[in-house]
Amino acid sequence: MGLLPVAWQGAAMTSIGIDPALVPCRVLPSGAKIPAIGLGTFGSDQVSGEDIARAVLGAAEVGYRHFDCASVYGNEALIGESLQAIQRSGIRREELWVTSKLWNDKHAEEDVIPSCRQSLRDLQLDYLDLYLVHWPFPNFHPPGCDGDYHSPDAKPYIHEDFMRTWRQMEKLVDLGLVRHIGTSNMTIPKLRLVLRDARIKPVCNEMEMHPHFQQPGLFDFVVRSGIIPIGYSPIGSPARPERDRTQQDTVDVEDPVIVRIARRLGVHPAVVCVKWAVQRGQIPIPFSTRNYLANLQGVVGEPLTEEEMRDIAAIDKNCRLIKGQVFLWKENQSWEDLWDLDGEITPA
C-alpha cells in the first residue's frame, strides 16, 4: 500500500487534505502533544480489518496523525502494515500518536507485558504513545456474543487486583515500551482509588461521550484531576454491535439542535458532534472508512458559537449506548451495576 501525495496551499486545507499543524493538540504533563482528534479503529462486526487498515492509510494521507487501536479489535496486524507504509512515505514515527489497549483476559500480572509486546509486534512499532486498560473488569466474552452472555468466571472490580495489573502497566513505562498509560471505561469512585495508589498516574481516560451522553460529572472530575478525556462513540456509535442496541436509545445526528447547526455550517450532523467534542475539551476518536476527511475539516474549520455550545449542552439525554452488560458477574444484575451510579463501587 502506498501513500498518495497530499496537496497543500501553505497551511490551508485543500480538497485533498489538512495540514496536521492546523489540528489542535492536548498537552500532557510530560510535554507530549496528542492531536485533538483521532481515528478509531473498532469496526464492530460491520467492517473488515482490511477496510480499517485502508482507512488508517487514507486518514494519514489527509492529515490524521492519531490512531486509536486495541488488541481485541483483531486488526492490529493489518493496521501495522498501514503504519509502516505511512512511515515509508516520509512521515516520521515521532509525528504519529498510536494508542492500544490491554484486553480483559490479560489482566493477570504475567500477561500484561507480553500482551503489550504482542500489540507492538502486530503494529510494527518499537513503542506505544499510550496504552490503556480497556475495561476495569477482567471479564472475557467471546466475539459476537449476544447481550445475555455471562462468563462463569466473571468478577466485579476488585481494586487490589486492578492495582496488580496497573503495576505492570507502570513497568511498561519503565521498560520504554509505552510512553504513557491510562484507563478506559472507569468511574469516579474507581479513578479516585487509582489516583490515590498509582506510582504513575493515568494521563488519559477513554469513555463514551457524545451530545446525548455528555457525562458532565465524570468529565469534570477527569479534567480537574489532570487527566485528558478521550471520547469514544462521539457521533453516537451507529455501527455498534446489535447487543448494545435498545429501543430507548436516541440518535445524536437526528437531534434537531445538531441538525440545525449542521445546516448553518453546510456539513453532516456527525461533523457537528465532532466539533462540539473538540471545543468542549475532549479528544473524539470517530471511526469512519469514508468520512474521516470531513471530520478533520470540521475540527479546523469554523467553530461553533458560544450559543451553539450552550444549546448542545442542553440536549444531554444521559443515553449510554455501550452498556457493557457482557461484563456483569452475577445473574439478575442490571448493566447499571457496572457504572457506580450511586457514587460507590458496586460490591461483589
C-alpha positions in Angstrom: 0.0 0.0 0.0 1.4 3.4 -0.9 0.5 6.9 0.1 -0.9 9.4 -2.4 0.7 12.8 -2.4 -1.1 15.4 -0.2 -1.5 18.8 -1.8 -1.0 21.8 0.5 -1.7 25.5 0.0 0.6 26.9 2.7 -1.1 25.9 5.9 -4.6 25.9 4.5 -6.9 23.0 3.8 -7.5 21.7 0.2 -9.9 19.3 -1.2 -7.3 16.6 -0.6 -6.1 17.1 3.0 -5.5 19.2 6.1 -2.1 20.4 7.3 -1.6 18.4 10.5 -0.1 21.5 12.1 -3.6 23.1 12.0 -5.1 20.3 14.1 -5.3 21.4 17.8 -3.5 19.3 20.4 -3.8 18.4 24.1 -0.6 18.7 26.1 0.3 16.1 28.7 2.3 16.8 31.9 5.3 15.1 30.1 5.0 17.8 27.4 3.8 15.3 24.8 1.1 16.5 22.5 -1.9 14.4 21.4 -3.8 15.5 18.3 -7.3 16.5 19.5 -8.9 14.1 17.0 -8.0 10.6 16.3 -9.3 7.8 14.0 -10.9 5.0 15.9 -10.3 1.5 14.5 -13.1 -0.5 16.1 -15.1 -1.7 13.1 -17.6 -3.7 15.1 -18.9 -6.6 13.1 -19.7 -4.4 10.1 -16.3 -3.5 8.7 -13.4 -5.8 7.7 -9.9 -5.5 9.1 -8.7 -4.8 5.6 -11.1 -1.9 5.2 -10.0 -0.4 8.6 -6.3 -0.7 7.5 -7.2 1.2 4.3 -9.0 3.8 6.4 -5.8 4.3 8.5 -3.8 4.8 5.4 -6.3 7.2 3.9 -6.7 9.1 7.1 -2.9 9.7 7.3 -3.0 10.9 3.7 -5.4 13.6 4.5 -3.7 14.8 7.8 -4.6 12.4 10.7 -1.7 11.6 13.0 -3.6 10.0 15.9 -4.8 6.3 15.7 -6.7 4.6 18.5 -6.2 0.8 18.4 -6.9 -2.2 20.6 -5.8 -5.8 20.6 -9.4 -7.1 20.9 -10.3 -5.4 17.7 -8.4 -8.2 15.9 -6.9 -5.9 13.3 -3.7 -4.6 14.7 -1.5 -6.7 12.4 -3.3 -5.2 9.3 -3.0 -1.7 10.8 0.7 -2.3 11.3 1.2 -2.7 7.6 -0.5 0.7 7.1 1.7 2.3 9.8 4.8 1.0 8.0 3.5 2.4 4.7 2.8 5.8 6.4 6.4 5.9 7.7 7.8 4.9 4.3 6.0 7.9 2.8 8.2 10.2 4.9 6.0 10.8 8.0 8.3 10.2 11.0 7.2 7.9 13.8 7.5 10.9 16.2 4.8 12.6 14.3 2.3 9.8 15.0 0.3 9.1 18.1 -0.7 5.5 18.4 -2.8 4.1 21.3 -3.5 0.4 22.1 -5.3 -1.3 24.9 -4.9 -4.2 27.3 -7.9 -6.6 26.9 -9.8 -8.0 29.8 -8.4 -11.6 29.6 -4.8 -10.2 30.0 -5.1 -8.5 33.4 -3.0 -11.2 35.2 0.4 -9.9 36.2 2.2 -12.4 34.0 0.1 -11.4 30.9 0.3 -7.6 30.8 3.7 -7.1 29.4 3.5 -10.0 26.9 0.2 -8.6 25.6 1.7 -5.2 25.1 4.7 -6.8 23.3 2.3 -8.6 21.0 0.5 -5.4 20.1 3.8 -3.8 19.3 4.7 -6.7 17.1 1.4 -6.5 15.3 1.5 -2.8 14.9 5.2 -3.0 13.9 6.2 -0.4 16.4 9.0 0.0 18.9 6.8 1.8 21.4 3.2 2.9 22.0 2.4 6.5 22.8 -0.4 5.4 25.0 -1.5 2.1 26.5 -4.9 1.8 28.2 -6.5 -0.8 30.4 -9.5 -1.3 28.2 -12.1 -2.1 30.9 -11.6 -2.3 34.7 -13.1 -5.8 34.8 -11.0 -8.9 33.9 -14.1 -10.5 32.3 -13.8 -12.2 29.0 -16.6 -12.6 26.5 -16.4 -14.4 23.1 -16.5 -12.3 19.9 -20.0 -11.9 18.6 -21.8 -12.9 21.7 -25.2 -11.5 22.5 -26.2 -9.3 25.4 -27.3 -12.1 27.6 -23.9 -13.7 27.7 -22.3 -14.0 31.2 -18.9 -15.7 31.8 -19.0 -18.1 34.8 -15.5 -16.7 35.7 -16.6 -13.0 35.7 -15.6 -10.8 38.6 -16.5 -7.4 39.9 -14.0 -4.6 40.1 -11.6 -5.5 42.9 -9.2 -2.6 43.5 -6.3 -4.7 44.8 -6.5 -6.9 41.7 -6.7 -3.8 39.4 -3.6 -2.3 41.0 -1.6 -5.5 40.4 -2.5 -5.0 36.7 -1.6 -1.3 37.0 1.8 -2.0 38.5 2.6 -4.0 35.3 1.4 -1.1 33.2 3.8 1.1 35.1 6.6 -1.4 34.3 5.8 -0.9 30.6 6.7 2.8 31.0 9.9 1.9 32.9 10.8 -0.5 30.1 10.3 2.1 27.4 7.6 0.0 25.7 5.0 2.7 26.2 5.3 6.4 26.8 2.1 6.9 28.7 -0.5 4.8 30.4 -4.2 5.4 31.1 -7.6 3.9 31.8 -10.8 3.4 29.9 -14.5 2.9 30.9 -13.7 4.0 34.5 -16.0 5.7 37.0 -15.2 8.4 39.6 -15.0 6.0 42.6 -12.6 3.7 40.7 -10.5 6.6 39.4 -10.2 8.1 42.9 -8.6 4.9 44.2 -6.3 4.5 41.2 -5.1 8.1 41.6 -4.5 7.6 45.3 -2.4 4.4 44.8 -0.7 4.7 41.4 3.0 5.5 41.2 2.5 6.6 37.6 -0.9 8.3 37.3 -3.2 7.7 34.3 -2.8 10.5 31.8 -6.0 9.8 29.9 -9.3 8.2 30.5 -11.2 6.9 27.4 -15.0 6.9 27.9 -18.2 7.1 25.9 -19.1 10.8 25.2 -21.4 12.3 22.6 -24.1 15.1 22.7 -26.7 12.7 24.1 -24.3 11.3 26.7 -22.1 14.0 27.9 -21.1 12.6 31.4 -20.6 16.0 32.9 -19.7 14.7 36.4 -17.1 12.3 35.2 -15.8 14.7 32.5 -15.3 17.4 35.1 -13.6 15.0 37.6 -11.2 13.8 34.9 -10.3 17.3 33.9 -9.8 18.5 37.5 -7.6 15.5 38.1 -5.3 16.5 35.2 -6.4 13.6 33.0 -7.2 14.1 29.4 -10.7 12.8 28.4 -10.9 10.8 25.2 -14.4 10.3 23.9 -15.4 7.2 22.0 -18.7 6.9 20.1 -18.6 10.7 19.5 -21.3 10.6 16.9 -23.5 8.1 18.8 -22.0 4.8 17.5 -24.3 4.0 14.6 -22.1 0.8 13.9 -22.2 -0.5 17.5 -22.9 -4.3 17.9 -26.5 -5.4 17.9 -26.3 -6.5 21.6 -25.7 -2.8 22.5 -28.9 -1.6 20.9 -32.1 -0.9 22.8 -35.4 0.7 21.9 -34.7 3.5 24.3 -31.5 4.6 22.5 -31.6 8.1 20.9 -29.8 9.2 17.8 -27.5 12.2 18.1 -27.2 13.0 14.4 -31.0 13.3 14.2 -31.4 15.7 17.1 -33.0 19.0 15.9 -30.3 21.1 17.5 -27.5 19.2 15.8 -29.3 19.2 12.5 -30.0 22.9 12.7 -26.3 23.7 13.4 -25.2 21.3 10.6 -27.4 23.2 8.1 -25.9 26.5 9.1 -22.4 25.2 8.6 -23.3 23.1 5.5 -21.9 19.9 7.0 -23.1 16.5 8.0 -24.6 16.4 11.6 -21.8 14.0 12.6 -19.3 16.8 12.0 -21.1 19.0 14.4 -20.8 16.2 17.1 -17.0 16.1 16.5 -16.7 19.9 16.5 -18.5 20.0 19.8 -16.3 17.4 21.4 -13.1 19.2 20.5 -14.3 22.6 21.5 -15.5 21.1 24.8 -12.0 19.9 25.6 -12.1 16.1 24.9 -10.5 14.1 22.2 -13.0 12.4 19.9 -12.0 9.3 18.1 -14.6 8.8 15.4 -14.4 5.7 13.2 -15.2 6.0 9.5 -14.0 4.4 6.3 -15.3 7.3 4.2 -15.9 10.5 6.1 -12.7 11.0 8.0 -11.7 14.0 6.0 -15.0 15.8 6.7 -14.4 15.2 10.4 -10.9 16.6 10.2 -12.0 19.6 8.2 -14.7 20.2 10.8 -12.1 20.4 13.6 -10.0 23.1 11.9 -13.0 24.9 10.2 -15.4 27.5 11.5 -16.1 26.9 15.2 -19.4 26.5 16.9 -20.7 29.7 18.5 -20.9 30.0 22.3 -24.7 29.9 21.9 -24.5 26.7 19.9 -22.2 25.1 22.5 -24.8 26.0 25.2 -27.6 24.6 23.0 -25.8 21.3 22.7 -25.0 21.2 26.4 -28.8 21.4 26.9 -29.6 18.3 24.8 -27.8 15.8 27.1 -30.2 12.8 27.5 -27.9 10.6 29.6 -28.3 7.9 26.9 -25.5 5.4 27.4 -25.2 3.3 24.2 -22.3 0.9 25.2 -23.8 -0.5 28.3 -21.2 -3.3 28.9 -23.7 -5.8 30.2 -21.5 -8.7 29.0 -19.1 -7.9 31.8 -21.6 -8.5 34.6 -20.5 -11.0 37.2 -23.9 -12.2 38.7 -27.2 -13.3 37.4 -30.1 -10.9 37.6 -27.8 -7.9 37.5 -28.5 -4.7 35.6 -25.9 -3.1 33.4 -26.1 0.0 35.7 -24.2 -2.0 38.3 -21.1 -1.6 36.2 -21.1 2.2 36.4 -21.3 3.0 40.2 -24.2 5.4 39.6 -24.7 5.9 43.4 -21.1 7.1 43.8 -19.9 3.8 45.3 -18.2 0.8 43.7 -20.8 -1.9 43.3 -19.8 -4.8 45.7 -19.4 -8.4 44.7 
